[in-house]
Amino acid sequence: MTLDTRIYVQGPVDYREVFVKCNQLIGAHEGINFTDEPIPGWENGERKRGPEDGEWFIWNAPNQGLCALMEVSYRKGGALRAPGGHSRYCEPEADGCDGRSCAPACWLEVSFDTAYGYSGPDGGCSDLHARLVAEFGRWLDGKGIRWSWRNEFTGEIHQGYEGLPDLGTGGLKALDWFTSLTLPAIAASVSDDE
């Protein structure tokens, strides 16, 4: 399982500049492998290649020793999501979504994704994400750009730094769940297979 923290940038900014800044925050170097491509769409239950409503994403390839996978979703030359618009994960007809539970209107969206078992100088994954959100937020504040973020543990969207202390406590609960339920289940499954 992973913690996926999303940050919604609510003002115009170049996606490449955001990508570079976020890479600096996760300790990436200039030679990092990344991909910049249209977001794949779906048609008749099958994945198809090509831009879905002009959405693109630039993301780091996995297994490069970084503390988080990082992705920036954007639309070339405009805002990623208009007010009341649906995110790419929402199926309004099937879910009955009116757009309020989707991600907010934003210029672009940043995702930091880290395994629950992560442990580093910042502590666990939730402590790492709280630091990443705060540092990226300070950078955006310096540019006069509003931002919000989603706490994956609660589903709540917070404006600015609001709610960041709760991210750490959510991580402790997730770690407890992972170590007390998930790891024993994996171990039991592996021993059954032998």
C-alpha positions in Angstrom: 0.0 0.0 0.0 1.1 3.6 -0.6 0.3 7.0 0.5 -0.7 9.3 -2.4 -0.8 12.9 -1.4 -2.2 15.3 -4.1 -1.5 19.0 -4.2 -3.7 21.3 -6.4 -2.0 24.4 -7.8 -4.7 27.0 -8.2 -2.9 29.5 -10.3 -0.9 29.7 -13.6 2.6 28.2 -13.3 4.8 26.4 -15.8 4.5 22.6 -15.3 8.2 22.2 -16.1 9.2 24.6 -13.3 6.9 22.7 -10.9 8.4 19.3 -12.0 12.0 20.6 -11.4 11.0 22.0 -7.9 9.2 18.8 -6.9 12.2 16.7 -8.0 14.5 18.9 -5.9 12.2 18.2 -2.9 12.4 14.4 -3.3 16.2 14.4 -3.9 16.2 13.7 -7.6 19.3 14.5 -9.7 19.6 15.8 -13.3 19.9 12.3 -14.8 16.6 11.1 -13.5 14.5 9.1 -15.9 11.1 10.6 -16.6 8.2 10.6 -19.1 6.1 13.4 -20.4 3.1 12.1 -22.3 -0.6 12.4 -22.8 -2.7 10.8 -20.1 -4.1 7.6 -21.5 -7.8 7.4 -21.9 -10.3 4.6 -21.7 -12.7 3.4 -24.4 -15.1 0.5 -24.0 -13.2 -0.6 -20.9 -9.9 -0.7 -22.7 -7.0 1.6 -22.3 -6.3 3.7 -25.4 -3.3 6.0 -26.0 -3.7 9.7 -26.6 -4.7 12.9 -24.8 -7.9 12.7 -22.8 -9.4 16.2 -23.1 -5.8 17.4 -23.6 -4.5 16.2 -20.2 -0.8 15.4 -19.9 1.4 14.2 -17.2 5.1 14.2 -16.5 6.4 11.6 -14.0 9.5 10.0 -12.7 10.1 6.3 -13.6 10.0 4.0 -10.5 13.0 2.2 -9.0 15.4 5.2 -9.0 16.0 5.3 -5.2 13.7 8.3 -4.6 11.7 8.8 -1.5 8.5 9.2 -3.5 7.1 8.6 -7.0 6.2 12.1 -8.3 3.8 13.1 -11.1 2.6 16.4 -12.4 -0.7 16.4 -14.3 -1.4 19.4 -16.5 -3.0 20.7 -19.7 -0.8 22.4 -22.2 -1.6 26.1 -22.3 -4.5 26.1 -19.8 -6.0 25.0 -16.5 -6.2 21.3 -15.8 -9.6 21.4 -14.3 -12.3 24.0 -14.5 -14.6 24.8 -11.5 -17.2 22.0 -11.1 -15.2 19.8 -13.5 -14.6 16.1 -12.9 -11.2 14.4 -12.3 -10.0 11.7 -14.6 -10.8 9.1 -11.9 -14.5 10.1 -11.7 -17.3 8.5 -13.7 -20.1 11.0 -13.3 -22.8 8.8 -14.9 -21.8 5.7 -12.8 -20.9 7.5 -9.6 -23.6 10.2 -9.7 -20.9 12.7 -9.0 -21.8 16.3 -9.2 -18.2 17.5 -9.3 -18.0 18.6 -5.6 -16.3 15.4 -4.4 -13.7 15.6 -7.3 -10.5 17.4 -7.1 -10.9 21.2 -7.0 -10.4 23.5 -10.0 -6.7 23.8 -10.5 -4.0 24.8 -13.0 -2.1 21.5 -12.3 -2.0 18.6 -9.9 1.1 17.2 -8.2 1.1 13.6 -6.7 3.7 12.3 -4.2 3.3 8.6 -3.7 5.3 6.6 -1.1 5.1 3.1 0.3 3.6 2.9 3.9 6.7 1.1 5.0 9.0 4.0 4.1 11.3 5.2 6.8 13.8 8.0 6.3 15.3 11.1 7.9 11.8 12.7 8.1 10.3 9.6 9.8 7.5 7.6 8.0 5.8 8.3 4.7 3.2 10.6 6.3 5.9 12.8 7.9 7.7 12.9 4.6 4.6 14.0 2.7 3.8 16.6 5.3 7.3 18.1 4.7 6.9 17.9 0.9 3.5 19.6 1.0 4.8 22.3 3.4 8.0 23.0 1.4 6.2 23.0 -2.0 3.5 25.2 -0.4 6.2 27.7 0.7 7.6 27.8 -2.8 4.1 28.5 -4.3 3.4 31.1 -1.6 6.6 32.9 -2.7 5.1 33.1 -6.2 1.7 34.3 -4.9 -0.1 31.1 -6.0 -2.9 29.6 -4.0 -2.9 25.9 -3.4 -4.7 23.1 -1.6 -4.0 19.4 -0.9 -5.9 16.2 -0.2 -5.3 14.0 2.8 -5.6 10.5 1.4 -6.3 9.1 4.9 -9.5 11.2 5.4 -10.3 12.3 1.8 -10.5 15.9 3.0 -9.1 18.7 0.9 -7.3 21.5 2.8 -6.4 25.0 1.8 -2.8 25.8 2.4 -1.1 24.4 5.5 -4.4 23.6 7.2 -4.6 20.0 8.4 -0.9 19.1 7.9 -0.4 18.0 11.5 -3.2 15.4 11.0 -1.3 13.8 8.1 1.3 12.5 10.5 -1.3 10.9 12.8 -3.0 9.3 9.8 0.3 7.8 8.9 0.7 6.2 12.3 -2.7 4.6 12.0 -1.9 3.3 8.5 1.5 1.9 9.7 -0.3 0.1 12.5 -2.8 -1.4 10.1 0.0 -2.4 7.7 2.2 -4.1 10.4 -0.6 -5.7 12.4 -2.9 -6.9 9.6 -1.3 -6.7 6.1 2.2 -8.0 6.8 0.9 -11.1 8.7 -1.5 -11.8 5.9 1.3 -11.6 3.3 3.5 -13.8 5.4 0.7 -16.4 5.8 0.0 -16.4 2.1 3.7 -16.9 1.3 4.0 -19.8 3.8 0.8 -21.4 2.4 2.4 -21.3 -1.1 5.5 -23.2 0.0 
